[in-house]
């Protein structure tokens, strides 16, 4: 399942995972959640060093 469905053009409309309806029509109520999610991206190589190689 996708969180959004292509509408035949470059625009996308998000869908509710539980009801499978468009979010403009219905959104499933969920319990409140508190907290923080953090993503840290650490490059493993220097892109300037491999500019000429094929990765």
N, C-alpha and C positions, 0 to 999 in steps of 0.2 A: 504494500500500500504506500501511497505517496501522500505527503502532507499538503500537496497542491496538485491540481490537475490542469493540463494544458487546455486552453479554451479555443484553439484554432488560430490564435494570433500570438503576438509577443507578450500579451498580458497573462498573468496567472492569478487564480483565485484560490485562496487557502481553503482547505477542507478540515472539518473536525474529525479527528481520528476515531472517536467512539461512535458518533452518529452517521458518519460518512456523508454529512450534508455540508453545503458551503457555509463558511463562517459568517457570511452576511445573513444567512437564514437561521442558524442555530449554533450555539457553542455549549458544549457539555460543561456543567459546573464541576469544579474540582476543589478539593480541600486546599486551604491556604498553605503555602510553603514559604519558609524563610531560609535564608542562607545565601551563599555566594559560590559561583562557579567561575574558576579562573583557568585559562589555558595559556601556557607559556610555550612558545615555539623557539627552539634552539637550533640554529643551522648547524649541520654536522660538517659541512664543507664550505669553503669560500667560493662563491659563484664566479668571482673574478679569476680564480686559479683554473677553473674548468671551462672558461668561456670558449675555448677552441676545441675542446674534446666533446665526444658524443656520449651523454649519459642517458 
